[in-house]
Amino acid sequence: EQSHSKKVLVEKNLHLCILNNQRASGAESMKIILVFLFLAQLAPSAKAEKDYSFFDAAAPPETKSRFAMLDDVRILANGLLQLGHGLKDFVHKTKGQMNDIFQKLYIFDRSFYELSLQTSEIKEEEEQLRQTTARLQINNEEIKNLSQEMNSKIEDLIQNKIQLQEKVWGLEDKVTKLAIIQPSIQETEEISSLKAFVEQQDNHIKQLLKIVEDQHVQLDRQHNQIMELEDKLNHIELQELAENSFTGEPTEPEAISFPVRNTMAGAYRSDGAAPDCTALYHSGTRSSGVYTIQPNGSEAFDVYCEMKFGSSWTVIQKRVDGSLDFNQTWDAYTNGFGDLNEEFWLGLNKTYSITKQGDYILRIELQDWKDNQRHIEYAFSLGGPGTDYTLQLSRISGSIPNALPEQTELRFSTADRDMDIINDFNCPENYLGGWWHSECEETNLNGKYVTPRSRGRLDRRKGLYWKPKKGRYYLLKSTKIMIHPTDLKSF
């Protein structure tokens, strides 16, 4: 009974050790294992001694002692096995926690690196702002000094004017008295000389006042310029572009006659299918909107028809607010993208199916950020897919200088398909948006939509601009590209 109670006591202690081992750390677990190994060695010896004194010579003491030690070893082995399983689970959990910690450290390092880059950029912009502010402060000091000098001069002139007025009043009194009393010849000469002196002084005062007014105007102008510079430090480049509006551009010249070779493009077919928007207009449609057309030899598709100038135009591109990203792939530009009621690109394949019916006019309408509107019209030809939709233009008329090469085959290209890489420079990839590029010129009506109040510096050539070769940049607010048959009788 004593042996059995000791065995139960050892088993309970082993279970408590296992439970404590699951909660404790690895080092503490090893200490507990060593203590129980020591107790396990002591327990069999004590048990053997008591068994030997209790029983007679029925069984040898050595046999009883061996049997008790074997049971204890089994109990201890079972406890160690459970303890090993607990340690294994603890190791797996520890590895998972360490992996989570490493991932969090990696994310923290990456965020810290990005934050350091942003901080360096902010420091550079801050340094530029400080330099500009210092220059503005110097200009303000100079203007203040000039203003003080001008104020002192004005005060002196006012005092001189008051003194001269008093002298003039005295002279008027003398002249009144002389009118009553006939003056002598000497007095007459003195009066004449005084009058001449007064007139000379009066002219001098008028000149000084004119100079003072001009200087005041210049000072006010400089002060306004400084205030504008302070407001535009973060977007100087775009503000300069925004000032290049269409104001002051020449009015529309007289349209140059364009020979009509095929006027059947806008004719309405007898089977009821309209080949373009002009044919819809001839059939009685008078309101702008989305309609279905079917050019000769192609499938039917939807287009936006704009009714204007007594006819209807087929719109192939429209941009109004920058809600649509025009930095698309070759397939997107081939098939078209966007909403026909908002911003869209009709698609090169659909445009080609319309223009191959006959001769068409290409009209480009532009609007700047001061809501000034200009346009330009071209006679054009558009190639098919085998020529990468090559475009050839010839200007007819317009109210803005031409910015596209004439009588030149322009191949359409996108960032993922640029056949004419110039000096290892990919125009669509660097200037964004698909377009008929020629030597990577700045004009690109499918570029990035930019507002004058955009923050940060911007590469001009990535924006939505109209740039003649010998002209200035025009930052655009909206664009529209339309086509119409060369039959102009309906205008």
C-alpha positions in Angstrom: 0.0 0.0 0.0 2.8 2.4 0.8 4.5 1.5 -2.5 1.2 2.1 -4.4 0.6 5.5 -2.7 4.2 6.6 -3.5 3.6 5.6 -7.1 0.4 7.6 -7.3 2.2 10.5 -5.7 5.0 10.4 -8.3 2.4 10.3 -11.1 0.6 13.3 -9.7 3.9 15.2 -9.4 4.8 14.3 -13.0 1.4 15.6 -14.3 1.9 18.8 -12.4 5.4 19.1 -13.9 4.0 18.7 -17.4 1.4 21.4 -16.9 3.9 23.7 -15.4 6.3 22.9 -18.2 3.8 24.1 -20.8 3.6 27.4 -19.1 7.2 28.0 -18.3 10.1 28.7 -20.6 12.6 26.2 -22.0 15.2 26.8 -19.3 12.8 26.4 -16.4 11.5 23.2 -18.0 15.0 21.7 -18.1 15.4 22.5 -14.4 12.2 20.7 -13.4 13.2 17.6 -15.4 16.6 17.4 -13.6 14.8 17.7 -10.2 12.4 14.9 -11.0 15.2 12.7 -12.2 16.9 13.2 -8.9 13.6 12.3 -7.0 13.1 9.3 -9.1 16.4 7.9 -8.1 15.7 8.5 -4.4 12.2 7.1 -4.4 13.0 3.5 -5.4 15.8 3.2 -2.8 13.5 4.3 0.1 10.8 2.1 -1.1 13.1 -0.9 -1.2 14.3 -0.4 2.3 10.7 -0.3 3.7 9.6 -3.3 1.7 12.6 -5.2 3.1 11.7 -4.4 6.7 8.1 -5.2 6.3 8.2 -8.6 4.6 9.7 -11.7 6.0 12.2 -13.8 4.0 9.5 -14.8 1.6 11.1 -12.9 -1.3 14.6 -11.4 -1.6 14.8 -7.6 -1.2 16.7 -7.2 -4.4 13.7 -8.6 -6.5 11.2 -6.2 -4.9 13.6 -3.2 -5.3 14.0 -4.0 -9.1 10.3 -4.3 -9.7 9.6 -1.0 -8.0 12.3 0.9 -9.9 11.0 -0.5 -13.2 7.5 0.9 -12.6 9.0 4.2 -11.6 11.0 4.3 -14.7 7.9 3.7 -16.8 6.0 6.4 -15.1 9.0 8.8 -15.5 9.3 7.8 -19.2 5.6 8.5 -19.8 6.0 11.9 -18.2 9.1 12.7 -20.2 7.3 11.7 -23.4 4.4 14.0 -22.6 6.9 16.7 -21.6 8.6 16.2 -25.0 5.4 16.7 -26.9 4.7 19.8 -24.9 8.2 21.1 -25.7 7.7 20.3 -29.4 4.4 22.3 -29.5 6.1 25.2 -27.7 8.9 25.2 -30.2 6.5 25.3 -33.2 4.5 28.1 -31.6 7.8 30.0 -30.9 8.9 29.6 -34.5 5.5 31.0 -35.8 5.8 34.0 -33.5 9.4 34.6 -34.6 8.3 34.5 -38.3 5.5 37.0 -37.6 8.0 39.3 -35.8 10.4 39.0 -38.8 7.6 39.9 -41.3 6.6 42.9 -39.1 10.3 44.0 -39.0 10.5 43.7 -42.8 7.4 45.8 -43.3 8.7 48.4 -40.7 12.1 48.6 -42.5 10.4 49.1 -45.9 8.0 51.8 -44.5 11.0 53.5 -42.8 12.9 53.5 -46.1 10.0 55.0 -48.0 9.5 57.6 -45.3 13.1 58.6 -45.5 12.8 59.1 -49.2 9.8 61.3 -48.8 11.5 63.2 -46.1 14.5 63.9 -48.3 12.2 65.2 -51.1 10.4 67.4 -48.6 13.7 68.8 -47.4 14.8 69.6 -50.9 11.5 71.4 -51.7 11.7 73.2 -48.3 15.2 74.4 -49.1 14.0 75.8 -52.5 11.1 77.5 -50.8 13.5 79.0 -48.3 15.8 80.4 -51.0 12.8 81.8 -52.9 11.4 83.4 -49.6 14.8 84.9 -48.9 14.9 86.5 -52.4 11.3 87.8 -51.9 12.3 89.3 -48.6 15.2 91.1 -50.2 12.8 92.4 -52.9 10.4 93.5 -50.2 13.1 95.4 -48.4 14.1 97.2 -51.6 10.5 98.1 -52.3 10.0 99.4 -48.8 13.1 101.6 -49.2 11.9 102.9 -52.5 8.5 103.6 -51.1 10.0 105.6 -48.2 12.1 107.6 -50.6 9.1 108.2 -52.9 7.0 109.3 -49.9 9.6 111.8 -48.8 9.9 113.2 -52.3 6.1 113.5 -52.5 6.0 115.4 -49.3 8.7 117.7 -50.5 6.8 118.3 -53.7 3.6 119.0 -51.8 5.4 121.6 -49.7 6.8 123.2 -52.9 3.4 123.2 -54.4 1.9 124.9 -51.4 4.7 127.6 -51.4 4.2 128.1 -55.2 0.4 128.4 -54.7 1.0 131.1 -52.1 3.3 132.9 -54.4 0.8 132.7 -57.2 -1.9 134.1 -55.0 0.4 137.0 -54.1 1.1 137.6 -57.8 -2.6 137.5 -58.5 -3.2 140.2 -55.9 -0.4 142.3 -57.4 -1.8 141.8 -60.9 -5.2 143.0 -59.6 -3.7 146.1 -58.1 -1.7 146.7 -61.3 -4.9 146.5 -63.3 -6.2 149.4 -61.3 -3.0 151.4 -61.2 -1.2 151.6 -64.6 2.2 150.0 -64.0 5.4 151.3 -65.2 7.5 149.6 -67.9 9.9 148.2 -65.2 7.0 146.7 -63.3 5.5 145.2 -66.4 8.8 143.5 -67.2 9.0 142.1 -63.6 5.5 140.8 -63.9 6.3 139.0 -67.2 9.4 137.4 -65.7 7.4 136.3 -62.7 4.7 134.8 -64.9 7.3 132.9 -67.0 9.0 131.7 -63.8 5.6 130.5 -62.4 4.8 128.7 -65.6 8.2 127.0 -65.7 7.8 125.9 -62.1 4.3 124.6 -62.8 5.5 122.5 -65.7 8.3 121.2 -63.6 5.8 120.2 -60.9 3.6 118.5 -63.4 6.6 116.5 -64.7 7.5 115.5 -61.2 4.0 114.4 -60.4 3.9 112.3 -63.6 7.1 110.6 -62.6 5.8 110.0 -59.2 2.6 108.4 -60.6 4.6 106.2 -62.9 6.8 105.0 -60.1 3.8 104.3 -58.0 2.3 102.2 -60.8 5.5 100.3 -61.1 5.7 99.7 -57.4 2.2 98.4 -57.3 2.9 96.1 -60.2 6.0 94.7 -58.5 4.1 94.2 -55.3 1.4 92.3 -57.1 4.0 90.2 -58.9 5.6 89.3 -55.5 2.2 88.3 -54.1 1.6 86.1 -57.0 5.0 84.5 -56.7 4.3 83.7 -53.0 1.0 82.0 -54.0 2.5 80.0 -56.8 5.7 78.6 -55.3 4.5 75.0 -55.4 3.2 75.1 -59.0 5.2 77.8 -60.9 5.6 75.8 -64.0 2.0 74.9 -64.5 0.9 78.5 -63.8 3.2 79.7 -66.6 1.6 77.2 -68.9 -1.9 78.2 -67.9 -1.1 81.8 -68.8 -0.5 80.6 -72.4 -4.1 80.8 -73.3 -5.7 81.2 -76.7 -6.3 85.0 -76.0 -4.8 87.1 -78.7 -4.5 84.3 -81.3 -5.5 85.3 -84.8 -9.1 84.8 -85.8 -10.1 82.0 -88.1 -8.8 82.5 -91.7 -10.9 81.8 -94.7 -11.3 78.1 -95.4 -9.2 76.7 -98.2 -11.2 74.8 -100.8 -10.6 71.1 -100.7 -11.2 69.0 -103.7 -14.0 66.4 -103.4 -13.2 63.1 -104.9 -15.9 60.9 -103.4 -19.0 62.4 -101.9 -20.8 59.1 -101.3 -19.3 58.6 -97.8 -22.2 60.4 -96.1 -25.0 59.1 -98.3 -27.8 57.1 -96.7 -28.1 53.6 -98.0 -31.4 52.2 -99.2 -31.3 49.3 -96.8 -31.7 51.7 -93.8 -28.2 51.2 -92.3 -26.4 54.5 -91.8 -22.7 54.5 -92.6 -21.9 57.5 -90.4 -23.5 60.4 -88.4 -23.8 62.6 -91.5 -26.0 60.0 -93.1 -28.2 59.9 -90.0 -28.6 63.7 -90.2 -29.7 63.4 -93.8 -32.3 60.9 -92.8 -33.9 63.4 -90.4 -32.0 62.9 -87.0 -31.4 66.4 -85.5 -30.3 65.8 -81.9 -26.8 64.9 -80.6 -26.4 61.6 -78.8 -25.3 57.9 -79.1 -26.4 56.2 -82.3 -25.7 52.9 -84.0 -24.0 53.0 -87.5 -22.8 50.3 -89.9 -20.1 51.4 -92.3 -19.8 49.5 -95.6 -18.2 46.1 -95.1 -18.1 46.2 -91.3 -20.2 45.2 -88.2 -22.6 47.7 -86.6 -21.3 49.7 -83.6 -22.3 52.7 -81.5 -20.9 56.2 -82.0 -21.5 59.7 -80.6 -23.0 62.0 -83.2 -22.7 65.8 -82.6 -25.1 68.0 -84.5 -23.5 71.3 -85.5 -23.0 73.6 -88.5 -26.1 72.3 -90.1 -24.9 68.7 -90.2 -23.7 65.9 -87.9 -20.1 64.9 -87.0 -18.8 61.5 -85.8 -16.8 62.1 -82.6 -13.7 59.8 -82.3 -12.2 61.3 -79.1 -13.5 63.4 -76.2 -11.8 64.7 -73.0 -13.5 67.0 -70.5 -12.4 66.4 -66.9 -9.7 63.8 -66.7 -12.0 61.1 -65.3 -10.6 58.5 -67.8 -7.0 57.3 -67.9 -5.8 57.5 -71.5 -2.5 55.6 -70.8 -3.9 52.4 -72.4 -2.5 49.5 -74.4 -2.4 48.9 -78.1 -5.5 46.6 -78.0 -7.4 49.2 -76.1 -6.7 52.0 -78.6 -7.5 49.6 -81.4 -10.9 48.6 -80.1 -11.8 51.8 -78.1 -12.5 52.5 -74.5 -14.5 54.9 -72.2 -18.1 56.0 -72.1 -19.5 57.6 -75.2 -21.5 60.1 -73.1 -18.5 61.3 -71.2 -14.8 60.7 -72.0 -13.9 58.1 -74.6 -11.7 57.0 -77.5 -13.8 55.4 -80.3 -11.1 53.0 -81.5 -8.7 53.0 -84.5 -10.4 50.0 -86.1 -13.9 51.6 -86.0 -12.5 55.0 -87.3 -10.8 53.2 -90.2 -14.0 51.4 -91.1 -15.7 54.8 -91.4 -13.0 56.7 -93.3 -12.3 53.9 -95.9 -15.8 54.7 -97.3 -14.5 58.0 -98.8 -12.8 61.3 -98.2 -13.2 62.8 -94.7 -12.3 66.0 -92.8 -10.6 65.8 -89.4 -11.7 68.6 -87.0 -9.9 69.2 -83.6 -11.6 71.5 -81.1 -9.5 72.8 -78.1 -10.5 74.7 -75.0 -7.9 76.3 -72.5 -8.3 76.9 -68.8 -9.7 80.4 -69.5 -12.5 78.8 -71.5 -11.2 80.2 -74.7 -12.0 77.9 -77.7 -10.1 77.3 -80.9 -10.2 74.7 -83.6 -8.3 73.4 -86.6 -9.4 71.3 -89.6 -7.4 68.9 -91.8 -7.9 66.8 -94.9 -6.6 63.4 -93.8 -6.1 59.8 -94.7 -6.0 56.9 -92.3 -4.3 53.6 -93.0 -5.4 50.2 -91.8 -4.0 47.7 -89.3 -1.3 46.6 -91.7 0.2 50.2 -91.6 -0.2 50.7 -87.9 -3.1 53.1 -88.7 -0.7 55.6 -90.4 -2.1 59.2 -90.5 -1.4 61.8 -93.1 -2.6 65.4 -92.7 -3.1 68.5 -94.8 -4.3 71.7 -93.0 -7.5 73.3 -94.4 -8.4 76.0 -91.9 -8.4 76.9 -88.3 -8.0 79.6 -85.6 -4.8 78.2 -84.0 -1.3 77.5 -85.4 -0.7 74.0 -86.6 1.1 71.6 -84.3 1.0 68.4 -86.3 3.4 67.6 -89.2 1.8 67.8 -92.6 2.3 65.6 -95.6 4.1 63.1 -93.4 3.1 59.5 -92.6 2.6 59.3 -88.8 2.5 55.8 -87.3 0.3 55.3 -84.3 2.1 53.9 -81.3 1.5 53.0 -77.6 3.8 52.2 -74.7 3.6 48.4 -75.4 3.9 48.8 -79.2 6.2 51.5 -80.4 7.6 50.7 -83.8 9.6 53.9 -84.3 11.8 54.1 -81.3 13.9 57.3 -81.8 17.4 57.1 -80.3 16.4 54.3 -77.9 13.6 56.6 -76.6 10.0 55.3 -76.4 7.7 58.2 -77.0 4.4 56.7 -75.6 6.2 55.2 -72.6 7.8 58.4 -71.6 5.0 60.8 -72.7 2.0 58.6 -71.7 -0.9 57.8 -74.0 -1.2 56.4 -77.5 -0.7 59.0 -80.3 0.7 59.6 -83.8 4.1 60.7 -82.6 6.7 62.4 -84.9 10.2 62.8 -83.4 8.5 62.8 -79.9 7.0 66.3 -80.4 5.2 67.8 -77.5 1.7 67.8 -78.9 -0.3 64.8 -77.6 -4.0 65.0 -77.1 -4.1 61.6 -75.4 -1.5 62.5 -72.7 -2.0 62.9 -69.0 -4.8 65.3 -67.8 -3.3 68.1 -65.8 -4.9 71.0 -64.0 -3.2 74.4 -63.4 -3.4 73.9 -59.6 -1.8 70.4 -59.6 0.8 70.0 -56.9 4.4 69.3 -57.6 6.6 69.7 -60.7 5.4 68.0 -63.9 7.2 67.0 -67.1 5.5 69.2 -69.8 5.5 66.5 -72.4 3.4 64.1 -70.3 0.5 66.5 -70.1 -2.4 67.5 -72.4 -0.9 70.2 -74.5 -1.0 71.8 -78.0 2.5 72.9 -79.0 3.3 74.4 -82.4 6.9 74.0 -83.5 7.6 77.7 -83.3 5.0 78.6 -80.7 4.3 78.2 -77.0 2.6 75.5 -74.9 -1.2 75.6 -74.6 -2.4 73.8 -71.4 -5.8 72.3 -72.4 -8.9 71.8 -70.4 -10.9 69.8 -73.0 -10.4 68.3 -76.4 -12.6 66.8 -79.1 -11.7 65.1 -82.4 -14.5 64.7 -85.0 -14.7 63.5 -88.7 -17.1 64.5 -91.5 -17.3 63.6 -95.2 -15.7 66.2 -97.5 -19.1 66.9 -99.0 -19.6 70.4 -97.5 -22.9 71.3 -99.2 -24.8 70.7 -96.0 -22.8 73.4 -94.1 
